[in-house]
Amino acid sequence: MEWALLKLNEECGELIQVIGKLIAMGGDYDHYDGSNLVVRMVEEMADVYAALTYVANKNLSADEQAEMHIRAWLKRLMYEEWNA
Ligand SMILES: [Mg+2]
């Protein structure tokens, strides 16, 4: 669990960093280092997803995983309502 949480923490930090760069660039995805920030964001979102699902699948009970999925869908519905 400790190793997996370390990876999840690291990947979340990398995603936060890329989002910060996108915000700092005012939404312009061509970063001055030559990279495409949207491409980097998609990569880091995938890394977070992989680490998150790994931690959940290896460490949570079936009930806890079900609670996680239900909460995620409820949160998603709330975001949809906020953006409607
Ligand atoms: Mg990463």
PDB file of the backbone (N, CA, C, O) and the ligand in Angstrom, with CONECT records:
HET     MG  A 101       1
ATOM      1  N   MET A   1       0.842  -1.202   0.000  1.00  0.00           N
ATOM      2  CA  MET A   1       0.000   0.000   0.000  1.00  0.00           C
ATOM      3  C   MET A   1       0.872   1.246   0.000  1.00  0.00           C
ATOM      4  O   MET A   1       0.582   2.208  -0.711  1.00  0.00           O
ATOM      5  N   GLU A   2       1.938   1.236   0.792  1.00  0.00           N
ATOM      6  CA  GLU A   2       2.766   2.437   0.922  1.00  0.00           C
ATOM      7  C   GLU A   2       3.349   2.850  -0.429  1.00  0.00           C
ATOM      8  O   GLU A   2       3.323   4.030  -0.779  1.00  0.00           O
ATOM      9  N   TRP A   3       3.876   1.888  -1.190  1.00  0.00           N
ATOM     10  CA  TRP A   3       4.457   2.194  -2.504  1.00  0.00           C
ATOM     11  C   TRP A   3       3.389   2.755  -3.442  1.00  0.00           C
ATOM     12  O   TRP A   3       3.631   3.728  -4.156  1.00  0.00           O
ATOM     13  N   ALA A   4       2.220   2.142  -3.436  1.00  0.00           N
ATOM     14  CA  ALA A   4       1.160   2.590  -4.335  1.00  0.00           C
ATOM     15  C   ALA A   4       0.689   3.992  -3.969  1.00  0.00           C
ATOM     16  O   ALA A   4       0.419   4.809  -4.849  1.00  0.00           O
ATOM     17  N   LEU A   5       0.590   4.272  -2.662  1.00  0.00           N
ATOM     18  CA  LEU A   5       0.184   5.621  -2.249  1.00  0.00           C
ATOM     19  C   LEU A   5       1.242   6.647  -2.636  1.00  0.00           C
ATOM     20  O   LEU A   5       0.917   7.773  -3.014  1.00  0.00           O
ATOM     21  N   LEU A   6       2.501   6.253  -2.541  1.00  0.00           N
ATOM     22  CA  LEU A   6       3.582   7.148  -2.961  1.00  0.00           C
ATOM     23  C   LEU A   6       3.430   7.495  -4.438  1.00  0.00           C
ATOM     24  O   LEU A   6       3.570   8.657  -4.819  1.00  0.00           O
ATOM     25  N   LYS A   7       3.147   6.505  -5.266  1.00  0.00           N
ATOM     26  CA  LYS A   7       2.970   6.755  -6.706  1.00  0.00           C
ATOM     27  C   LYS A   7       1.737   7.627  -6.959  1.00  0.00           C
ATOM     28  O   LYS A   7       1.775   8.537  -7.786  1.00  0.00           O
ATOM     29  N   LEU A   8       0.650   7.344  -6.246  1.00  0.00           N
ATOM     30  CA  LEU A   8      -0.567   8.152  -6.421  1.00  0.00           C
ATOM     31  C   LEU A   8      -0.288   9.602  -6.044  1.00  0.00           C
ATOM     32  O   LEU A   8      -0.694  10.524  -6.751  1.00  0.00           O
ATOM     33  N   ASN A   9       0.400   9.796  -4.933  1.00  0.00           N
ATOM     34  CA  ASN A   9       0.754  11.145  -4.493  1.00  0.00           C
ATOM     35  C   ASN A   9       1.637  11.841  -5.538  1.00  0.00           C
ATOM     36  O   ASN A   9       1.410  13.004  -5.872  1.00  0.00           O
ATOM     37  N   GLU A  10       2.620  11.139  -6.037  1.00  0.00           N
ATOM     38  CA  GLU A  10       3.543  11.689  -7.032  1.00  0.00           C
ATOM     39  C   GLU A  10       2.794  12.070  -8.311  1.00  0.00           C
ATOM     40  O   GLU A  10       2.997  13.157  -8.852  1.00  0.00           O
ATOM     41  N   GLU A  11       1.937  11.181  -8.788  1.00  0.00           N
ATOM     42  CA  GLU A  11       1.212  11.452 -10.037  1.00  0.00           C
ATOM     43  C   GLU A  11       0.227  12.604  -9.872  1.00  0.00           C
ATOM     44  O   GLU A  11       0.056  13.408 -10.788  1.00  0.00           O
ATOM     45  N   CYS A  12      -0.422  12.690  -8.708  1.00  0.00           N
ATOM     46  CA  CYS A  12      -1.321  13.828  -8.455  1.00  0.00           C
ATOM     47  C   CYS A  12      -0.515  15.130  -8.497  1.00  0.00           C
ATOM     48  O   CYS A  12      -0.972  16.131  -9.049  1.00  0.00           O
ATOM     49  N   GLY A  13       0.670  15.109  -7.919  1.00  0.00           N
ATOM     50  CA  GLY A  13       1.518  16.299  -7.944  1.00  0.00           C
ATOM     51  C   GLY A  13       1.900  16.691  -9.363  1.00  0.00           C
ATOM     52  O   GLY A  13       1.927  17.876  -9.694  1.00  0.00           O
ATOM     53  N   GLU A  14       2.196  15.710 -10.199  1.00  0.00           N
ATOM     54  CA  GLU A  14       2.563  15.999 -11.591  1.00  0.00           C
ATOM     55  C   GLU A  14       1.385  16.579 -12.360  1.00  0.00           C
ATOM     56  O   GLU A  14       1.554  17.476 -13.186  1.00  0.00           O
ATOM     57  N   LEU A  15       0.179  16.058 -12.084  1.00  0.00           N
ATOM     58  CA  LEU A  15      -1.009  16.605 -12.752  1.00  0.00           C
ATOM     59  C   LEU A  15      -1.260  18.043 -12.300  1.00  0.00           C
ATOM     60  O   LEU A  15      -1.558  18.917 -13.114  1.00  0.00           O
ATOM     61  N   ILE A  16      -1.135  18.273 -11.005  1.00  0.00           N
ATOM     62  CA  ILE A  16      -1.320  19.634 -10.472  1.00  0.00           C
ATOM     63  C   ILE A  16      -0.315  20.586 -11.125  1.00  0.00           C
ATOM     64  O   ILE A  16      -0.659  21.719 -11.459  1.00  0.00           O
ATOM     65  N   GLN A  17       0.905  20.135 -11.302  1.00  0.00           N
ATOM     66  CA  GLN A  17       1.934  20.969 -11.911  1.00  0.00           C
ATOM     67  C   GLN A  17       1.558  21.355 -13.343  1.00  0.00           C
ATOM     68  O   GLN A  17       1.680  22.521 -13.719  1.00  0.00           O
ATOM     69  N   VAL A  18       1.109  20.401 -14.134  1.00  0.00           N
ATOM     70  CA  VAL A  18       0.747  20.691 -15.525  1.00  0.00           C
ATOM     71  C   VAL A  18      -0.459  21.625 -15.582  1.00  0.00           C
ATOM     72  O   VAL A  18      -0.487  22.554 -16.389  1.00  0.00           O
ATOM     73  N   ILE A  19      -1.459  21.383 -14.726  1.00  0.00           N
ATOM     74  CA  ILE A  19      -2.626  22.271 -14.705  1.00  0.00           C
ATOM     75  C   ILE A  19      -2.188  23.685 -14.321  1.00  0.00           C
ATOM     76  O   ILE A  19      -2.678  24.664 -14.884  1.00  0.00           O
ATOM     77  N   GLY A  20      -1.273  23.789 -13.370  1.00  0.00           N
ATOM     78  CA  GLY A  20      -0.753  25.100 -12.995  1.00  0.00           C
ATOM     79  C   GLY A  20      -0.084  25.803 -14.165  1.00  0.00           C
ATOM     80  O   GLY A  20      -0.245  27.010 -14.343  1.00  0.00           O
ATOM     81  N   LYS A  21       0.669  25.048 -14.967  1.00  0.00           N
ATOM     82  CA  LYS A  21       1.320  25.628 -16.151  1.00  0.00           C
ATOM     83  C   LYS A  21       0.269  26.105 -17.147  1.00  0.00           C
ATOM     84  O   LYS A  21       0.405  27.187 -17.718  1.00  0.00           O
ATOM     85  N   LEU A  22      -0.775  25.313 -17.361  1.00  0.00           N
ATOM     86  CA  LEU A  22      -1.850  25.708 -18.284  1.00  0.00           C
ATOM     87  C   LEU A  22      -2.524  27.000 -17.817  1.00  0.00           C
ATOM     88  O   LEU A  22      -2.790  27.896 -18.619  1.00  0.00           O
ATOM     89  N   ILE A  23      -2.793  27.085 -16.522  1.00  0.00           N
ATOM     90  CA  ILE A  23      -3.420  28.300 -15.977  1.00  0.00           C
ATOM     91  C   ILE A  23      -2.463  29.481 -16.132  1.00  0.00           C
ATOM     92  O   ILE A  23      -2.874  30.571 -16.531  1.00  0.00           O
ATOM     93  N   ALA A  24      -1.186  29.260 -15.816  1.00  0.00           N
ATOM     94  CA  ALA A  24      -0.200  30.337 -15.915  1.00  0.00           C
ATOM     95  C   ALA A  24      -0.038  30.828 -17.347  1.00  0.00           C
ATOM     96  O   ALA A  24       0.267  31.999 -17.577  1.00  0.00           O
ATOM     97  N   MET A  25      -0.241  29.932 -18.307  1.00  0.00           N
ATOM     98  CA  MET A  25      -0.108  30.299 -19.721  1.00  0.00           C
ATOM     99  C   MET A  25      -1.429  30.856 -20.262  1.00  0.00           C
ATOM    100  O   MET A  25      -1.551  31.105 -21.462  1.00  0.00           O
ATOM    101  N   GLY A  26      -2.405  31.049 -19.391  1.00  0.00           N
ATOM    102  CA  GLY A  26      -3.686  31.606 -19.808  1.00  0.00           C
ATOM    103  C   GLY A  26      -4.447  30.698 -20.759  1.00  0.00           C
ATOM    104  O   GLY A  26      -5.245  31.168 -21.570  1.00  0.00           O
ATOM    105  N   GLY A  27      -4.203  29.409 -20.660  1.00  0.00           N
ATOM    106  CA  GLY A  27      -4.894  28.452 -21.514  1.00  0.00           C
ATOM    107  C   GLY A  27      -4.146  28.135 -22.801  1.00  0.00           C
ATOM    108  O   GLY A  27      -4.539  27.236 -23.545  1.00  0.00           O
ATOM    109  N   ASP A  28      -3.070  28.870 -23.065  1.00  0.00           N
ATOM    110  CA  ASP A  28      -2.255  28.582 -24.250  1.00  0.00           C
ATOM    111  C   ASP A  28      -1.488  27.277 -24.002  1.00  0.00           C
ATOM    112  O   ASP A  28      -0.726  27.175 -23.040  1.00  0.00           O
ATOM    113  N   TYR A  29      -1.690  26.295 -24.861  1.00  0.00           N
ATOM    114  CA  TYR A  29      -1.091  24.985 -24.595  1.00  0.00           C
ATOM    115  C   TYR A  29       0.318  24.811 -25.146  1.00  0.00           C
ATOM    116  O   TYR A  29       0.948  23.783 -24.893  1.00  0.00           O
ATOM    117  N   ASP A  30       0.829  25.786 -25.892  1.00  0.00           N
ATOM    118  CA  ASP A  30       2.212  25.706 -26.381  1.00  0.00           C
ATOM    119  C   ASP A  30       3.155  26.267 -25.320  1.00  0.00           C
ATOM    120  O   ASP A  30       3.344  27.479 -25.222  1.00  0.00           O
ATOM    121  N   HIS A  31       3.742  25.369 -24.529  1.00  0.00           N
ATOM    122  CA  HIS A  31       4.620  25.816 -23.446  1.00  0.00           C
ATOM    123  C   HIS A  31       5.954  26.275 -24.008  1.00  0.00           C
ATOM    124  O   HIS A  31       6.384  25.803 -25.060  1.00  0.00           O
ATOM    125  N   TYR A  32       6.611  27.197 -23.308  1.00  0.00           N
ATOM    126  CA  TYR A  32       7.884  27.736 -23.787  1.00  0.00           C
ATOM    127  C   TYR A  32       9.004  26.698 -23.831  1.00  0.00           C
ATOM    128  O   TYR A  32      10.026  26.916 -24.481  1.00  0.00           O
ATOM    129  N   ASP A  33       8.817  25.567 -23.141  1.00  0.00           N
ATOM    130  CA  ASP A  33       9.842  24.508 -23.214  1.00  0.00           C
ATOM    131  C   ASP A  33       9.661  23.623 -24.450  1.00  0.00           C
ATOM    132  O   ASP A  33      10.396  22.656 -24.646  1.00  0.00           O
ATOM    133  N   GLY A  34       8.662  23.972 -25.289  1.00  0.00           N
ATOM    134  CA  GLY A  34       8.437  23.226 -26.525  1.00  0.00           C
ATOM    135  C   GLY A  34       7.398  22.138 -26.426  1.00  0.00           C
ATOM    136  O   GLY A  34       7.005  21.563 -27.442  1.00  0.00           O
ATOM    137  N   SER A  35       6.944  21.842 -25.219  1.00  0.00           N
ATOM    138  CA  SER A  35       5.944  20.781 -25.066  1.00  0.00           C
ATOM    139  C   SER A  35       4.525  21.322 -25.238  1.00  0.00           C
ATOM    140  O   SER A  35       4.272  22.523 -25.137  1.00  0.00           O
ATOM    141  N   ASN A  36       3.622  20.397 -25.499  1.00  0.00           N
ATOM    142  CA  ASN A  36       2.200  20.715 -25.611  1.00  0.00           C
ATOM    143  C   ASN A  36       1.559  20.381 -24.267  1.00  0.00           C
ATOM    144  O   ASN A  36       1.544  19.221 -23.854  1.00  0.00           O
ATOM    145  N   LEU A  37       1.034  21.388 -23.589  1.00  0.00           N
ATOM    146  CA  LEU A  37       0.519  21.189 -22.233  1.00  0.00           C
ATOM    147  C   LEU A  37      -0.737  20.327 -22.199  1.00  0.00           C
ATOM    148  O   LEU A  37      -0.992  19.662 -21.195  1.00  0.00           O
ATOM    149  N   VAL A  38      -1.515  20.323 -23.256  1.00  0.00           N
ATOM    150  CA  VAL A  38      -2.698  19.458 -23.284  1.00  0.00           C
ATOM    151  C   VAL A  38      -2.255  17.994 -23.359  1.00  0.00           C
ATOM    152  O   VAL A  38      -2.812  17.135 -22.676  1.00  0.00           O
ATOM    153  N   VAL A  39      -1.253  17.722 -24.191  1.00  0.00           N
ATOM    154  CA  VAL A  39      -0.712  16.358 -24.289  1.00  0.00           C
ATOM    155  C   VAL A  39      -0.177  15.924 -22.931  1.00  0.00           C
ATOM    156  O   VAL A  39      -0.426  14.802 -22.489  1.00  0.00           O
ATOM    157  N   ARG A  40       0.560  16.815 -22.270  1.00  0.00           N
ATOM    158  CA  ARG A  40       1.127  16.485 -20.951  1.00  0.00           C
ATOM    159  C   ARG A  40       0.016  16.278 -19.918  1.00  0.00           C
ATOM    160  O   ARG A  40       0.121  15.401 -19.061  1.00  0.00           O
ATOM    161  N   MET A  41      -1.047  17.085 -19.999  1.00  0.00           N
ATOM    162  CA  MET A  41      -2.147  16.928 -19.051  1.00  0.00           C
ATOM    163  C   MET A  41      -2.836  15.573 -19.250  1.00  0.00           C
ATOM    164  O   MET A  41      -3.156  14.887 -18.280  1.00  0.00           O
ATOM    165  N   VAL A  42      -3.057  15.200 -20.497  1.00  0.00           N
ATOM    166  CA  VAL A  42      -3.693  13.903 -20.770  1.00  0.00           C
ATOM    167  C   VAL A  42      -2.815  12.769 -20.223  1.00  0.00           C
ATOM    168  O   VAL A  42      -3.320  11.815 -19.633  1.00  0.00           O
ATOM    169  N   GLU A  43      -1.505  12.884 -20.424  1.00  0.00           N
ATOM    170  CA  GLU A  43      -0.585  11.857 -19.902  1.00  0.00           C
ATOM    171  C   GLU A  43      -0.673  11.769 -18.382  1.00  0.00           C
ATOM    172  O   GLU A  43      -0.740  10.676 -17.821  1.00  0.00           O
ATOM    173  N   GLU A  44      -0.673  12.917 -17.723  1.00  0.00           N
ATOM    174  CA  GLU A  44      -0.700  12.895 -16.255  1.00  0.00           C
ATOM    175  C   GLU A  44      -2.059  12.453 -15.714  1.00  0.00           C
ATOM    176  O   GLU A  44      -2.135  11.815 -14.664  1.00  0.00           O
ATOM    177  N   MET A  45      -3.135  12.796 -16.435  1.00  0.00           N
ATOM    178  CA  MET A  45      -4.451  12.292 -16.024  1.00  0.00           C
ATOM    179  C   MET A  45      -4.467  10.771 -16.113  1.00  0.00           C
ATOM    180  O   MET A  45      -5.022  10.105 -15.239  1.00  0.00           O
ATOM    181  N   ALA A  46      -3.871  10.222 -17.149  1.00  0.00           N
ATOM    182  CA  ALA A  46      -3.793   8.763 -17.299  1.00  0.00           C
ATOM    183  C   ALA A  46      -2.951   8.156 -16.180  1.00  0.00           C
ATOM    184  O   ALA A  46      -3.291   7.102 -15.643  1.00  0.00           O
ATOM    185  N   ASP A  47      -1.854   8.824 -15.831  1.00  0.00           N
ATOM    186  CA  ASP A  47      -0.991   8.327 -14.745  1.00  0.00           C
ATOM    187  C   ASP A  47      -1.750   8.317 -13.418  1.00  0.00           C
ATOM    188  O   ASP A  47      -1.661   7.357 -12.652  1.00  0.00           O
ATOM    189  N   VAL A  48      -2.500   9.397 -13.151  1.00  0.00           N
ATOM    190  CA  VAL A  48      -3.295   9.460 -11.912  1.00  0.00           C
ATOM    191  C   VAL A  48      -4.359   8.367 -11.919  1.00  0.00           C
ATOM    192  O   VAL A  48      -4.573   7.691 -10.912  1.00  0.00           O
ATOM    193  N   TYR A  49      -5.021   8.201 -13.054  1.00  0.00           N
ATOM    194  CA  TYR A  49      -6.072   7.182 -13.158  1.00  0.00           C
ATOM    195  C   TYR A  49      -5.503   5.785 -12.882  1.00  0.00           C
ATOM    196  O   TYR A  49      -6.104   4.988 -12.160  1.00  0.00           O
ATOM    197  N   ALA A  50      -4.340   5.505 -13.468  1.00  0.00           N
ATOM    198  CA  ALA A  50      -3.699   4.196 -13.264  1.00  0.00           C
ATOM    199  C   ALA A  50      -3.349   3.982 -11.798  1.00  0.00           C
ATOM    200  O   ALA A  50      -3.621   2.918 -11.241  1.00  0.00           O
ATOM    201  N   ALA A  51      -2.749   4.984 -11.174  1.00  0.00           N
ATOM    202  CA  ALA A  51      -2.352   4.854  -9.770  1.00  0.00           C
ATOM    203  C   ALA A  51      -3.578   4.743  -8.867  1.00  0.00           C
ATOM    204  O   ALA A  51      -3.596   3.940  -7.933  1.00  0.00           O
ATOM    205  N   LEU A  52      -4.595   5.545  -9.144  1.00  0.00           N
ATOM    206  CA  LEU A  52      -5.811   5.546  -8.327  1.00  0.00           C
ATOM    207  C   LEU A  52      -6.534   4.201  -8.414  1.00  0.00           C
ATOM    208  O   LEU A  52      -6.930   3.640  -7.393  1.00  0.00           O
ATOM    209  N   THR A  53      -6.702   3.691  -9.622  1.00  0.00           N
ATOM    210  CA  THR A  53      -7.412   2.423  -9.771  1.00  0.00           C
ATOM    211  C   THR A  53      -6.587   1.270  -9.196  1.00  0.00           C
ATOM    212  O   THR A  53      -7.143   0.301  -8.680  1.00  0.00           O
ATOM    213  N   TYR A  54      -5.259   1.380  -9.289  1.00  0.00           N
ATOM    214  CA  TYR A  54      -4.395   0.348  -8.695  1.00  0.00           C
ATOM    215  C   TYR A  54      -4.585   0.316  -7.182  1.00  0.00           C
ATOM    216  O   TYR A  54      -4.794  -0.747  -6.597  1.00  0.00           O
ATOM    217  N   VAL A  55      -4.512   1.484  -6.557  1.00  0.00           N
ATOM    218  CA  VAL A  55      -4.670   1.570  -5.102  1.00  0.00           C
ATOM    219  C   VAL A  55      -6.043   1.038  -4.698  1.00  0.00           C
ATOM    220  O   VAL A  55      -6.159   0.264  -3.748  1.00  0.00           O
ATOM    221  N   ALA A  56      -7.075   1.455  -5.418  1.00  0.00           N
ATOM    222  CA  ALA A  56      -8.430   1.029  -5.073  1.00  0.00           C
ATOM    223  C   ALA A  56      -8.592  -0.481  -5.223  1.00  0.00           C
ATOM    224  O   ALA A  56      -9.117  -1.149  -4.333  1.00  0.00           O
ATOM    225  N   ASN A  57      -8.141  -1.005  -6.348  1.00  0.00           N
ATOM    226  CA  ASN A  57      -8.343  -2.435  -6.610  1.00  0.00           C
ATOM    227  C   ASN A  57      -7.546  -3.333  -5.684  1.00  0.00           C
ATOM    228  O   ASN A  57      -7.992  -4.426  -5.334  1.00  0.00           O
ATOM    229  N   LYS A  58      -6.370  -2.875  -5.287  1.00  0.00           N
ATOM    230  CA  LYS A  58      -5.506  -3.713  -4.450  1.00  0.00           C
ATOM    231  C   LYS A  58      -5.759  -3.573  -2.954  1.00  0.00           C
ATOM    232  O   LYS A  58      -5.377  -4.447  -2.175  1.00  0.00           O
ATOM    233  N   ASN A  59      -6.404  -2.473  -2.545  1.00  0.00           N
ATOM    234  CA  ASN A  59      -6.480  -2.189  -1.114  1.00  0.00           C
ATOM    235  C   ASN A  59      -7.874  -1.988  -0.539  1.00  0.00           C
ATOM    236  O   ASN A  59      -8.059  -2.066   0.676  1.00  0.00           O
ATOM    237  N   LEU A  60      -8.852  -1.732  -1.393  1.00  0.00           N
ATOM    238  CA  LEU A  60     -10.186  -1.473  -0.868  1.00  0.00           C
ATOM    239  C   LEU A  60     -11.062  -2.710  -1.001  1.00  0.00           C
ATOM    240  O   LEU A  60     -10.910  -3.512  -1.922  1.00  0.00           O
ATOM    241  N   SER A  61     -11.987  -2.839  -0.046  1.00  0.00           N
ATOM    242  CA  SER A  61     -12.957  -3.939  -0.126  1.00  0.00           C
ATOM    243  C   SER A  61     -13.924  -3.653  -1.271  1.00  0.00           C
ATOM    244  O   SER A  61     -13.955  -2.552  -1.820  1.00  0.00           O
ATOM    245  N   ALA A  62     -14.703  -4.658  -1.614  1.00  0.00           N
ATOM    246  CA  ALA A  62     -15.706  -4.467  -2.672  1.00  0.00           C
ATOM    247  C   ALA A  62     -16.697  -3.380  -2.286  1.00  0.00           C
ATOM    248  O   ALA A  62     -17.107  -2.583  -3.130  1.00  0.00           O
ATOM    249  N   ASP A  63     -17.084  -3.343  -1.009  1.00  0.00           N
ATOM    250  CA  ASP A  63     -18.013  -2.304  -0.550  1.00  0.00           C
ATOM    251  C   ASP A  63     -17.378  -0.921  -0.648  1.00  0.00           C
ATOM    252  O   ASP A  63     -18.017   0.042  -1.071  1.00  0.00           O
ATOM    253  N   GLU A  64     -16.128  -0.840  -0.255  1.00  0.00           N
ATOM    254  CA  GLU A  64     -15.445   0.467  -0.330  1.00  0.00           C
ATOM    255  C   GLU A  64     -15.298   0.924  -1.781  1.00  0.00           C
ATOM    256  O   GLU A  64     -15.457   2.106  -2.086  1.00  0.00           O
ATOM    257  N   GLN A  65     -14.994  -0.017  -2.668  1.00  0.00           N
ATOM    258  CA  GLN A  65     -14.889   0.347  -4.092  1.00  0.00           C
ATOM    259  C   GLN A  65     -16.240   0.792  -4.632  1.00  0.00           C
ATOM    260  O   GLN A  65     -16.316   1.731  -5.425  1.00  0.00           O
ATOM    261  N   ALA A  66     -17.314   0.115  -4.203  1.00  0.00           N
ATOM    262  CA  ALA A  66     -18.654   0.516  -4.643  1.00  0.00           C
ATOM    263  C   ALA A  66     -18.985   1.910  -4.130  1.00  0.00           C
ATOM    264  O   ALA A  66     -19.543   2.726  -4.863  1.00  0.00           O
ATOM    265  N   GLU A  67     -18.642   2.191  -2.860  1.00  0.00           N
ATOM    266  CA  GLU A  67     -18.877   3.528  -2.297  1.00  0.00           C
ATOM    267  C   GLU A  67     -18.107   4.579  -3.085  1.00  0.00           C
ATOM    268  O   GLU A  67     -18.612   5.672  -3.339  1.00  0.00           O
ATOM    269  N   MET A  68     -16.878   4.239  -3.470  1.00  0.00           N
ATOM    270  CA  MET A  68     -16.057   5.174  -4.225  1.00  0.00           C
ATOM    271  C   MET A  68     -16.709   5.492  -5.574  1.00  0.00           C
ATOM    272  O   MET A  68     -16.764   6.651  -5.983  1.00  0.00           O
ATOM    273  N   HIS A  69     -17.200   4.458  -6.260  1.00  0.00           N
ATOM    274  CA  HIS A  69     -17.824   4.676  -7.571  1.00  0.00           C
ATOM    275  C   HIS A  69     -19.111   5.487  -7.454  1.00  0.00           C
ATOM    276  O   HIS A  69     -19.380   6.363  -8.276  1.00  0.00           O
ATOM    277  N   ILE A  70     -19.905   5.187  -6.423  1.00  0.00           N
ATOM    278  CA  ILE A  70     -21.153   5.935  -6.227  1.00  0.00           C
ATOM    279  C   ILE A  70     -20.841   7.404  -5.943  1.00  0.00           C
ATOM    280  O   ILE A  70     -21.452   8.303  -6.520  1.00  0.00           O
ATOM    281  N   ARG A  71     -19.883   7.632  -5.045  1.00  0.00           N
ATOM    282  CA  ARG A  71     -19.524   9.020  -4.723  1.00  0.00           C
ATOM    283  C   ARG A  71     -19.000   9.748  -5.955  1.00  0.00           C
ATOM    284  O   ARG A  71     -19.318  10.917  -6.174  1.00  0.00           O
ATOM    285  N   ALA A  72     -18.196   9.056  -6.759  1.00  0.00           N
ATOM    286  CA  ALA A  72     -17.657   9.679  -7.971  1.00  0.00           C
ATOM    287  C   ALA A  72     -18.768  10.087  -8.924  1.00  0.00           C
ATOM    288  O   ALA A  72     -18.717  11.166  -9.513  1.00  0.00           O
ATOM    289  N   TRP A  73     -19.780   9.226  -9.081  1.00  0.00           N
ATOM    290  CA  TRP A  73     -20.886   9.558  -9.975  1.00  0.00           C
ATOM    291  C   TRP A  73     -21.722  10.694  -9.426  1.00  0.00           C
ATOM    292  O   TRP A  73     -22.173  11.558 -10.178  1.00  0.00           O
ATOM    293  N   LEU A  74     -21.933  10.700  -8.102  1.00  0.00           N
ATOM    294  CA  LEU A  74     -22.692  11.804  -7.500  1.00  0.00           C
ATOM    295  C   LEU A  74     -21.939  13.120  -7.663  1.00  0.00           C
ATOM    296  O   LEU A  74     -22.543  14.153  -7.951  1.00  0.00           O
ATOM    297  N   LYS A  75     -20.633  13.084  -7.481  1.00  0.00           N
ATOM    298  CA  LYS A  75     -19.814  14.291  -7.662  1.00  0.00           C
ATOM    299  C   LYS A  75     -19.877  14.760  -9.102  1.00  0.00           C
ATOM    300  O   LYS A  75     -19.998  15.955  -9.370  1.00  0.00           O
ATOM    301  N   ARG A  76     -19.796  13.816 -10.028  1.00  0.00           N
ATOM    302  CA  ARG A  76     -19.876  14.143 -11.452  1.00  0.00           C
ATOM    303  C   ARG A  76     -21.220  14.795 -11.792  1.00  0.00           C
ATOM    304  O   ARG A  76     -21.273  15.771 -12.541  1.00  0.00           O
ATOM    305  N   LEU A  77     -22.306  14.245 -11.232  1.00  0.00           N
ATOM    306  CA  LEU A  77     -23.631  14.837 -11.451  1.00  0.00           C
ATOM    307  C   LEU A  77     -23.686  16.262 -10.913  1.00  0.00           C
ATOM    308  O   LEU A  77     -24.281  17.140 -11.537  1.00  0.00           O
ATOM    309  N   MET A  78     -23.066  16.492  -9.758  1.00  0.00           N
ATOM    310  CA  MET A  78     -23.035  17.834  -9.173  1.00  0.00           C
ATOM    311  C   MET A  78     -22.289  18.795 -10.102  1.00  0.00           C
ATOM    312  O   MET A  78     -22.729  19.928 -10.303  1.00  0.00           O
ATOM    313  N   TYR A  79     -21.183  18.358 -10.659  1.00  0.00           N
ATOM    314  CA  TYR A  79     -20.427  19.207 -11.594  1.00  0.00           C
ATOM    315  C   TYR A  79     -21.279  19.530 -12.820  1.00  0.00           C
ATOM    316  O   TYR A  79     -21.268  20.659 -13.312  1.00  0.00           O
ATOM    317  N   GLU A  80     -22.018  18.530 -13.311  1.00  0.00           N
ATOM    318  CA  GLU A  80     -22.885  18.751 -14.479  1.00  0.00           C
ATOM    319  C   GLU A  80     -23.949  19.803 -14.153  1.00  0.00           C
ATOM    320  O   GLU A  80     -24.256  20.666 -14.975  1.00  0.00           O
ATOM    321  N   GLU A  81     -24.511  19.716 -12.929  1.00  0.00           N
ATOM    322  CA  GLU A  81     -25.527  20.689 -12.525  1.00  0.00           C
ATOM    323  C   GLU A  81     -24.934  22.081 -12.415  1.00  0.00           C
ATOM    324  O   GLU A  81     -25.548  23.055 -12.851  1.00  0.00           O
ATOM    325  N   TRP A  82     -23.738  22.183 -11.832  1.00  0.00           N
ATOM    326  CA  TRP A  82     -23.079  23.490 -11.677  1.00  0.00           C
ATOM    327  C   TRP A  82     -22.805  24.129 -13.039  1.00  0.00           C
ATOM    328  O   TRP A  82     -22.851  25.351 -13.184  1.00  0.00           O
ATOM    329  N   ASN A  83     -22.523  23.292 -14.027  1.00  0.00           N
ATOM    330  CA  ASN A  83     -22.131  23.801 -15.344  1.00  0.00           C
ATOM    331  C   ASN A  83     -23.317  23.943 -16.293  1.00  0.00           C
ATOM    332  O   ASN A  83     -23.156  24.365 -17.438  1.00  0.00           O
ATOM    333  N   ALA A  84     -24.517  23.585 -15.809  1.00  0.00           N
ATOM    334  CA  ALA A  84     -25.705  23.638 -16.677  1.00  0.00           C
ATOM    335  C   ALA A  84     -26.178  25.083 -16.896  1.00  0.00           C
ATOM    336  O   ALA A  84     -27.162  25.311 -17.599  1.00  0.00           O
TER     337      ALA A  84
HETATM  338 MG    MG A 101       3.327  11.099 -14.375  1.00  0.00          MG2+
END
